[in-house]
Amino acid sequence: MAARQVFVGFTTEGSTDVRFLRKIIERSFEEIAYECQGDVEPVVWPLDVKKTDLSFCEYALKAAQQGVEEIGMMILCIHSDADDATNQNVLDNKIAPARDLINAQRDSSTCKTLVPVIPVQMMEAWMLADTDLLKKEIGTTKTDNELKINRAPETIADPKATIEEAIRIARQEKTKRKRKELKIGDLYLPIGQKVSIDKLLRLPSYRQFQNDIRQAYRELRLMK
């Protein structure tokens, strides 16, 4: 029997987030698909949703409708950084009202199955989950302590600044001639493609993301 395709559309806060999150979202849906009944093949696609002058709820509704029109979307995956020590504020003030607005639509052209992606603090905290990979991509043999990346990622108020500082420290060990003008923007794609899912699972916000994927599959009656 052929695998059942499940079309997943996702939106992010910005283009940088797409580079980092696309492969993580894809790999996560694929991994959880093994827990489903029968063969399930998730097809993950970024949605280019214009958000000018839209509230978060209006933007989410637009994405829920645009994804159905463009790809026959069955699950909407929507990213919003917590910008806080927990994800509760985003859940209460963004995701819950967006879900209510989407569920209030009576037509079949709106995707009702929503999976939030809410990294605690900001997306860069997930980059710090795998410091071995981060150091390899930076090109340094310095320790986590020396690079000041030895703390639990979700306890760091500004993980982006922490990574930028690690890059600066790493460059000090190279001669001026050999220094590469590496910027944090160069890291999003390779780390997103290679980051260890097992190491991401150490982060509560990522575990919540996986649980929300399971719930989405249950809503589609693909998992008990």
C-alpha positions in Angstrom: 0.0 0.0 0.0 1.3 3.4 -0.9 2.2 5.8 1.9 -0.4 8.5 2.7 1.0 11.9 2.0 0.4 14.6 4.6 0.9 18.1 3.4 2.4 20.4 6.0 2.8 24.2 5.4 4.9 26.3 7.7 5.4 30.0 8.3 8.3 31.7 10.2 8.9 35.1 11.6 11.5 35.9 8.9 13.6 34.5 6.0 16.5 33.6 8.3 14.2 31.4 10.3 13.2 29.5 7.1 16.8 28.6 6.5 17.2 27.2 10.0 13.8 25.7 10.7 12.9 24.1 7.4 14.9 21.0 7.7 14.2 20.7 11.4 10.5 20.8 10.8 10.8 18.3 8.0 12.9 15.9 10.0 10.7 16.2 13.0 7.5 15.4 11.1 9.2 12.4 9.4 10.5 11.0 12.8 7.1 11.2 14.4 5.5 9.7 11.3 7.1 6.4 12.2 4.8 6.3 15.3 1.7 6.6 13.0 -0.6 3.8 11.9 0.4 2.7 8.4 2.9 4.5 6.2 2.8 8.3 6.4 4.9 10.6 4.2 4.9 14.2 5.4 5.5 16.8 2.6 6.7 20.0 4.2 6.6 23.3 2.4 7.3 27.0 3.4 4.4 29.4 2.8 5.2 32.9 1.7 2.4 34.8 3.5 2.4 38.6 3.4 1.9 39.9 6.9 2.0 43.7 6.4 -0.7 45.4 8.5 -2.0 42.0 9.8 -2.3 41.0 13.5 -0.8 37.6 14.4 -4.3 36.1 14.4 -5.1 37.6 10.9 -1.8 36.4 9.6 -2.4 32.9 11.0 -5.8 32.7 9.4 -4.4 33.9 6.1 -1.7 31.2 6.2 -4.4 28.6 7.1 -6.3 29.5 4.0 -3.4 30.2 1.7 -1.8 26.8 2.4 -5.0 24.9 1.6 -5.2 26.8 -1.7 -1.5 26.3 -2.7 -0.7 22.8 -1.5 -3.8 21.2 -0.1 -2.3 21.8 3.4 -3.5 19.5 6.1 -1.3 20.8 9.0 -0.2 24.4 9.5 3.1 24.8 11.4 3.5 28.4 12.6 6.7 29.7 14.2 6.9 32.5 16.9 9.9 33.0 19.2 8.9 33.2 22.9 11.2 36.2 23.6 10.8 35.1 27.2 11.9 32.4 29.7 8.8 30.3 28.9 6.4 29.9 25.9 3.3 30.6 27.9 2.9 34.2 26.8 2.9 33.2 23.1 0.6 30.3 23.7 -1.9 32.5 25.6 -1.8 35.7 23.6 -1.0 34.5 20.1 -1.6 30.8 19.5 -4.8 30.4 21.5 -6.7 33.3 19.9 -5.3 32.4 16.5 -6.6 28.9 16.9 -10.0 30.2 18.0 -10.2 32.4 14.9 -9.2 29.6 12.6 -11.7 27.1 14.2 -14.5 29.7 13.9 -14.3 29.4 10.1 -17.1 27.3 8.8 -15.7 26.6 5.3 -13.5 23.7 4.2 -10.9 26.0 2.7 -9.2 26.7 6.1 -6.7 24.3 7.7 -7.8 23.7 11.3 -4.9 21.6 12.5 -2.2 23.9 13.9 1.2 23.1 15.2 3.1 25.9 17.0 6.9 26.1 16.9 7.9 28.3 19.9 11.6 28.2 20.8 12.1 29.6 24.3 13.9 32.9 24.3 14.6 32.8 20.5 15.3 30.4 17.7 19.1 30.6 18.2 18.6 28.7 21.5 18.0 25.6 19.4 21.3 26.3 17.6 23.0 26.1 21.0 21.5 22.6 21.7 24.3 21.0 19.7 27.5 22.8 20.7 29.8 20.2 19.0 28.1 21.0 15.7 28.2 24.7 16.3 32.0 24.6 17.0 32.6 22.5 13.9 30.7 25.0 11.7 32.6 27.9 13.3 35.8 26.0 12.8 37.2 26.1 16.4 38.8 23.7 18.8 38.0 25.9 21.8 35.9 24.5 24.6 32.3 25.4 25.5 33.7 27.2 28.5 36.1 29.2 26.5 33.4 30.2 24.0 30.9 30.9 26.8 28.3 28.5 25.4 28.4 26.1 28.4 25.0 27.0 29.8 21.6 25.4 29.2 20.4 27.1 25.9 17.0 28.1 27.2 18.4 29.9 30.2 20.3 32.3 28.0 18.4 35.6 27.5 20.0 36.5 24.2 21.3 33.3 22.5 21.9 35.1 19.2 24.4 37.5 20.9 26.0 34.5 22.7 26.6 32.8 19.3 28.0 36.0 17.9 30.4 36.3 20.9 31.5 32.7 20.4 32.3 33.5 16.8 34.3 36.5 17.9 36.3 34.5 20.5 36.9 31.7 18.0 38.4 34.1 15.5 41.0 35.3 18.0 42.9 32.0 17.7 43.5 32.4 14.0 46.1 34.6 12.4 44.8 37.7 10.8 45.5 36.3 7.4 43.5 33.1 8.0 40.5 34.7 9.7 37.3 34.1 7.8 34.7 36.8 8.0 32.2 34.3 9.4 28.8 35.7 10.5 26.0 34.1 12.3 23.9 34.3 9.2 26.3 31.7 7.6 25.4 29.2 10.3 21.6 28.9 10.1 21.3 26.7 7.1 24.1 24.1 7.9 23.1 23.8 11.5 19.4 23.5 10.7 20.3 20.7 8.3 22.6 18.8 10.6 21.6 19.5 14.2 21.1 16.4 16.3 17.4 15.7 17.0 18.5 13.8 20.2 20.2 17.0 21.4 17.2 19.1 20.5 15.2 16.7 22.7 17.0 18.0 25.7 15.1 21.3 25.3 11.6 21.5 26.7 10.4 23.7 23.9 11.5 21.2 21.3 9.9 18.3 23.1 6.6 20.3 23.2 6.9 20.8 19.4 7.2 17.1 18.9 4.2 16.5 21.2 2.2 19.0 19.2 3.1 17.1 16.0 1.8 13.9 17.6 -1.5 15.7 18.4 -1.8 16.9 14.8 -1.4 13.4 13.5 -4.0 12.3 16.0 -6.4 15.0 14.7 -5.9 13.5 11.2 -6.6 10.1 12.7 -3.2 8.8 11.8 -2.1 8.0 15.3 -3.8 6.7 18.4 
